[in-house]
Amino acid sequence: MKFFTKIGLISFLFLSSCIKNNPDPSWIKIEKWVLNENLDVEEGELTENFSDVYITIDDKIIGIFELPVKLPILDEGSHKISLYPVIRNNGISATKKIYPFCEPHILTLNLVKNETQTIVPQTRYYDGTSFWIEDFENTVFNIDDDGNFSLAKLVKGNDPAILKYGNYYGHVPLTAADSIWHGETTPNMFLPKSAAEVYLEIDYITTNTVLTGLYAISDTGVKDNPNIQLNPQDETDLEWRKIYIDLKELVSSSISATSFSHYFLAMLDAGKTSSNIYLDNIKVVHF
């Protein structure tokens, strides 16, 4: 949060200075990010929610801005422009962060006073990025229903009205009779500690609250780490959303854990007779 506040202040002062002190700035317009395929990485379906950009010019910090954006620049001539994809960490707009697994877009631009240069920033996952993926394209899921607790079941769906990625998605229908779902990833994962970056990516539509969590598995037992909640969407405004869930602290603080698994827990929200949870492109990402 301290980092975000500092960058936000720099951005404000930078723009204010441009407007007040230079009536003829150069301009750059930055469009939304394009996520490209990296043929050396098994990354699954390419989906992203890089809502913002972190900008440096000649390695000097300019700030973080929501895209698309048009910015005045207090200079002209040839300059190095570096753009970094930014996520809303854990789905929270106030905690923006450069996504550590994707490359920056770096270019040299000739700035001209009173002219606008347009940039369509492009990125891809770094070489060496590791993925665990459940995209529901295979016959056997890598998420198991808890047979002792879960009443609802995770099933494969392909309704054209819902389908957006690939050929299938995961669907959990909740009803008054089947009101609880608990799903856990399998097999157990070996995740890096020592403050290494680890993220859970999820594409989802949900009309019900869904809790995500992490089981830290050790020789002495299993520690339950409830984590980020997916909030229900309005029935009249359903669309696929993407969230990036930061797991670094939970993983690195689990000193004795030898492996991990992720879980999803949903109980039919109060006042509802039915709800639907749709999941796709679930990825655990790390180096």
Residue pairs with C-beta under 8 A, 6 or more apart in sequence:
1 94
1 95
4 64
4 94
4 95
4 96
7 54
7 61
7 63
7 64
8 63
8 64
10 61
10 62
10 63
11 62
11 63
11 64
11 65
12 63
14 62
14 63
15 71
15 72
17 74
18 25
18 71
18 72
18 73
18 74
19 72
21 74
22 72
22 74
24 113
24 114
25 72
25 73
25 74
25 113
25 114
26 72
26 73
26 75
26 76
26 111
26 112
26 113
26 114
26 115
26 117
27 70
27 71
27 72
27 73
27 114
27 115
27 116
27 117
28 70
28 71
28 73
28 81
28 109
28 111
28 116
28 117
28 118
28 119
29 68
29 69
29 70
29 71
29 116
29 117
29 118
29 119
30 53
30 55
30 65
30 67
30 68
30 69
30 70
30 71
30 83
30 118
30 119
30 121
31 67
31 68
31 118
31 119
31 120
31 121
32 50
32 67
32 68
32 120
33 48
33 50
33 53
33 67
33 85
33 121
33 122
33 123
34 120
34 121
34 122
34 123
35 46
35 47
35 48
35 50
35 102
35 122
35 123
35 124
36 46
36 122
36 123
36 124
37 43
37 46
37 124
38 124
38 125
38 126
38 127
38 129
40 127
41 125
41 126
41 127
41 128
41 129
41 131
42 131
42 133
43 125
43 129
43 131
43 133
43 283
44 131
44 133
44 135
44 281
44 283
45 135
45 165
45 166
45 280
45 281
47 165
47 201
47 203
47 242
47 281
48 85
48 242
49 87
49 88
49 241
49 242
49 243
49 244
50 67
50 85
50 86
50 87
50 99
50 102
50 123
51 66
51 67
51 86
51 87
51 88
52 64
52 65
52 66
52 67
52 86
52 87
52 88
52 96
53 64
53 65
53 67
53 69
53 83
53 84
53 85
53 86
53 121
54 63
54 64
54 83
54 84
54 86
54 98
55 61
55 62
55 63
55 64
55 65
55 71
55 81
55 82
55 83
55 84
56 62
56 81
56 82
57 73
57 75
57 79
57 80
57 81
57 82
58 79
58 80
59 80
59 82
62 71
64 86
64 96
65 71
70 116
73 79
73 111
75 111
76 111
76 112
76 113
77 110
77 111
78 108
78 109
78 110
78 111
79 108
79 109
79 111
80 106
80 107
80 108
81 106
81 107
81 108
81 109
81 119
82 104
82 105
82 106
83 104
83 105
83 106
83 119
83 121
84 98
84 99
84 104
84 105
85 98
85 99
85 102
85 104
85 121
85 123
86 96
86 97
86 98
86 99
87 96
87 97
87 98
87 99
87 244
88 95
88 96
88 244
89 95
89 96
89 97
89 244
89 246
90 228
90 243
90 244
90 245
90 246
91 228
91 243
91 244
91 245
97 246
99 199
99 244
100 197
100 199
101 125
101 126
101 129
101 197
101 199
101 285
101 287
102 123
102 124
102 125
102 126
103 123
103 124
103 125
103 126
104 123
105 119
105 121
105 122
105 123
107 119
109 117
109 119
110 117
111 117
125 285
126 287
128 287
129 285
129 286
129 287
130 285
130 286
130 287
131 283
131 284
131 285
132 142
132 185
132 189
132 283
132 284
133 142
133 281
133 282
133 283
134 141
134 142
134 143
134 170
134 185
134 282
134 283
135 165
135 166
135 168
135 280
135 281
135 282
136 156
136 166
136 168
136 169
136 170
136 279
136 280
137 166
137 167
137 168
141 154
141 156
141 170
142 185
142 186
142 187
143 154
143 170
143 183
143 184
143 185
143 186
143 264
143 282
144 183
144 184
144 185
144 186
145 152
145 153
145 154
145 181
145 182
145 183
146 182
146 183
146 184
149 180
149 182
150 180
150 181
150 182
150 183
151 177
151 178
151 179
151 180
151 181
152 172
152 173
152 174
152 175
152 178
152 179
152 180
152 181
152 266
153 172
153 178
153 181
154 170
154 171
154 172
154 181
154 183
154 279
155 170
155 171
155 172
155 173
156 168
156 169
156 170
156 171
157 163
157 168
157 169
157 170
157 171
157 278
158 167
158 168
158 169
162 169
162 171
162 205
162 278
163 169
164 203
164 240
164 280
165 203
165 240
165 280
165 281
166 280
169 278
169 279
169 280
170 278
170 279
170 280
170 282
171 276
171 277
171 278
171 279
172 181
172 183
172 266
172 276
172 277
172 278
172 279
173 274
173 275
173 276
173 277
174 180
174 181
174 208
174 266
174 268
174 272
174 274
174 275
174 276
174 277
175 268
175 273
175 274
176 268
176 273
176 274
179 267
179 268
180 266
180 267
180 268
181 264
181 265
181 266
181 277
182 263
182 264
182 265
182 266
183 263
183 264
184 215
184 261
184 262
184 263
184 264
185 261
185 262
185 263
185 284
186 261
188 217
188 259
188 260
188 261
189 259
189 260
189 261
189 262
189 284
190 258
190 259
190 260
191 198
191 247
191 251
191 259
191 260
191 284
191 286
192 198
192 251
192 286
192 287
193 251
193 252
193 254
193 255
194 252
195 248
195 252
196 248
196 251
196 252
196 286
196 287
197 248
197 286
197 287
198 246
198 247
198 248
198 251
198 284
198 285
198 286
199 244
199 245
199 246
199 247
199 284
199 285
199 286
200 212
200 244
200 245
200 247
200 262
200 282
200 283
200 284
200 285
201 242
201 243
201 244
201 245
201 281
201 282
201 283
201 284
201 285
202 212
202 230
202 242
202 243
202 245
202 279
202 281
202 282
202 283
203 240
203 241
203 242
203 279
203 280
203 281
203 282
204 210
204 230
204 240
204 241
204 242
204 243
204 277
204 278
204 279
204 280
205 233
205 238
205 239
205 240
205 241
205 276
205 277
205 278
206 230
206 231
206 232
206 233
206 275
206 276
206 277
206 278
207 232
207 233
207 235
207 238
207 272
207 275
207 276
207 277
208 232
208 266
208 268
208 269
208 272
208 275
208 276
208 277
209 229
209 230
209 231
209 232
209 266
209 267
209 269
210 229
210 230
210 264
210 265
210 266
210 277
211 226
211 227
211 229
211 230
211 264
211 265
211 266
212 227
212 228
212 229
212 230
212 245
212 262
212 263
212 264
213 224
213 225
213 226
213 227
213 262
213 263
213 264
213 265
214 225
214 227
214 247
214 250
214 251
214 260
214 261
214 262
214 263
215 222
215 223
215 224
215 225
215 260
215 261
215 262
215 263
216 222
216 223
216 225
216 250
216 251
216 254
216 256
216 257
216 260
217 257
217 258
217 259
217 260
217 261
218 254
218 256
218 257
218 258
219 256
219 258
220 256
223 254
223 257
225 250
225 254
227 245
227 247
227 250
228 243
228 245
230 243
232 269
232 275
233 239
233 241
240 278
240 280
247 284
251 257
251 260
254 260
262 284
264 279
266 275
266 277
268 274
268 275
269 275
